[in-house]
Amino acid sequence: MKKMISNLLKQVEEKVPEKGAFPVVYEREDVTEMKIGLSHLILKVSNVPLEDSKDERYLELAAVNYPSPYGAESVVGFGYTKDILARLQEDGLLEVLMKKVPKLADDIYDTEMHPYG
């Protein structure tokens, strides 16, 4: 997951402007060998979809378990591009992400077992 963080950091530096909208940037990692009920983790940066927040961004960790159509996400950072860059460089980010993984796996499992609530 360290490589995923560093690769996303490079993408944010190159592709995420200080102002305005941009296409989602992400890094995906295959985690099937971890045997945690997930196939991939995705770390991504996206626009905040509110008109008065058009220059703010989300840093999110997402999880999927292909071929299941369900996924789960958790926000791990929020702010302007400089804030996202700083978050991606924090020493404790990897630990924060790893703590979120079991919860994301549980959320997907719960949705698969009870897709309508």
FIFI-904961 format. One record per residue (C-alpha): x, y, z. Coordinates in pm, whole numbers. Example, Ala and Ser with C-alpha at 12.3 -4.5 7.8 and 13.67 -1.06 7.14 Angstrom:
        x        y        z
     1230     -450      780
     1367     -106      714
END
This chain:
        x        y        z
        0        0        0
      303      230       43
      358      222     -332
       -6      305     -393
       28      615     -171
      349      733     -339
      208      675     -689
     -107      870     -604
      104     1151     -459
      283     1183     -796
      -49     1187     -981
     -192     1457     -755
      119     1670     -807
       85     1634    -1185
     -291     1618    -1248
     -486     1790     -971
     -509     2167    -1014
     -533     2413     -727
     -870     2533     -858
    -1152     2384    -1059
    -1272     2042    -1158
    -1053     1755    -1278
    -1098     1385    -1362
    -1066     1148    -1066
     -708     1031    -1008
     -654      695     -841
     -424      405     -771
     -553       50     -741
     -382     -240     -567
     -466     -610     -589
     -503     -745     -235
     -637    -1095     -299
     -326    -1245     -136
     -420    -1077      194
     -725    -1309      226
     -943    -1033      374
    -1251    -1071      154
    -1141     -800      -89
     -989     -812     -433
     -871     -451     -467
     -812     -136     -268
     -837      197     -446
     -694      523     -316
     -842      817     -505
     -875     1193     -516
    -1194     1347     -649
    -1382     1676     -667
    -1626     1774     -396
    -1954     1781     -593
    -2095     2100     -437
    -2101     2429     -627
    -1958     2633     -338
    -1685     2371     -277
    -1556     2334     -633
    -1192     2384     -530
    -1202     2128     -248
    -1109     1764     -289
    -1174     1429     -123
     -906     1169      -55
    -1086      836      -25
    -1001      473       31
    -1233      240     -157
    -1258     -137     -151
    -1409     -388     -393
    -1433     -764     -410
    -1466     -854     -777
    -1683     -995     -925
    -1926     -859     -665
    -2097     -539     -783
    -2068     -386     -436
    -1799     -159     -298
    -1733       56        5
    -1556      388       54
    -1421      595      338
    -1299      955      331
     -945      982      468
     -872     1340      369
    -1050     1657      268
     -948     2004      163
     -768     2189     -110
     -502     2031     -329
     -225     2141      -89
     -413     1972      198
     -443     1645        3
      -73     1656      -84
       13     1709      282
     -215     1421      388
      -52     1187      135
      287     1269      288
      187     1215      653
      382      944      835
       68      794      989
     -141      768      671
      -52      405      602
     -164      305      951
     -492      498      911
     -560      322      581
     -480      -22      719
     -721       32     1010
    -1000      115      764
     -956     -198      551
    -1140     -446      781
    -1435     -206      815
    -1459     -167      438
    -1449     -546      396
    -1725     -581      658
    -1936     -316      483
    -1913     -504      152
    -1992     -836      317
    -2295     -686      494
    -2421     -535      169
    -2377     -866      -17
    -2569    -1053      253
    -2843     -791      290
    -2846     -585      -33
    -3177     -412       44
    -3107     -314      401
END
